[in-house]
């Protein structure tokens, strides 16, 4: 047997062995909520990050999934944009966040689910623990604040990426528009922005909620558009 043939056989054996491996995958869904007519006081942006252990053809089973949500709000929930001081914040889980925004008659938009690089998942998880520790405070208008110490809901989703996005909350930069910008800021970590993974959303039980699903391919959502 020649050296070339032996090399080809070795390569085929490695490929065959690798085909049996189950690679982990990571996903993000970015949500935005706002009232109609739009008011910053009744708006929110949050995201859920998902780790699927092993490759699943259909919806992953609960035993295959780990996930967490970054949903940063004041402890009292109600937003007071013009208060001069930062206040205690709380990171809400996914079901409680839906309870909050739907109780305020806000409409929910979601981007994804997109498959992401594990680096984004790891950085988001680290910031999740920072928020859970109580060391970060909340402020709706946080323009001059260090978002690692004082943050609104938008910057809680971007502070953990290099050259993180700063969104100045104003007449339109909140809710679904802000969440679109957050999703765009994850561009370098999204595996394929033209592909969404509905099975992940199904596994999280998101069909139970009134969500308008969008993608980055749809373009920037207009705050007054009804489609």
Secondary structure by P-SEA (a helix, b strand, c coil): ccaaaaaaaaaaaaaaaaaabbbbbbbbbbbbbbccccccccccccbbbbbbcccccccccccccccccccccccccccccccccccbbbbbcaaaaaaaaaaabbbbbbcccccccaaaaaaaaaaaaaaaaccbbbbcccccccccccccaaaaaccccccbbbbcccccccaaaaaaaaaaaacccccccccccaaaaaaaccccccccccccccccccccccc
